[in-house]
Amino acid sequence: MPPLRFVALVLVLAGGVGNQLDRVLQAGLVTDSINLGVGPLRTGIFNVADVAIACSAIGLIASWRGKSAD
């Protein structure tokens, strides 16, 4: 298995487990979030597990496209 695909699959698993643990331990709420910004400029609040899942989707697409190009 290519390393990129392995990391992407691990991120899917970690994101799913993180969201599920939050829902079980926090009365149905997902609370793992991060507020990014520099000084007064704020980019928004992101759910860390969802960002991991989204990054894994990008990684999986990249790994599949790389394999078809070989």
N, C-alpha and C positions, 0 to 999 in steps of 0.2 A: 504494500500500500504506500503510495507516495506520502511524504511527510505533510504536505499541505492538506491533503484529504484527511489524514489522521487528526491533525490539529483542528480542522473544521468540524469533524465528527465529535471530538472531545468538547468543543465549545457548544455544540447543540445539546449534548448530554448535560454539561455543566449549567447551561442556561435553563434548561427544563427542570433540573433538580433544584436549582436556586429558586425559581418561581414556585415550584410545588412546596418546598420547605417554607417559604414565606407565607403561602396560603394556609398551610397547616398550623404554623406557629403564631401567625398574626391575625387570627380570626377572619380568614378569607381575603386579607389585604396583601398586596405586594408592596413591600416597603424598601427594597434595596435600590436606592436611587442616588444619583450624584448631580450636583448643581455646578455646572461649569461656567467659568467667567474670569475676566481680568478687570479688576477695578469695578467701575459701574457697568461695564458691558457684560451682559449675561446671555448665554446661548440657550439656556433652557435646562430643564430637569430631565434626566434620562434614567430609565430603569436599566440597571447594569446587566441583568440577565437577558433582557431583550436586545441590548446592544451586542452581547456575546452571540446570540442566535442570529442576528442580522449579519454580523461579521462572518459567521460560519457559512451562511448562505452564499456570500460573496466568495469565500474560499472554496466552497464546493463547486461553484460555477467555474471558477478559475482552474481548478484541478481537472474538471471534466473537459474544458476547452483545451487545456494543455495536452491532455492524453490524445484527443482527436487530432491534434496538430502533429503528433509524432509519426 
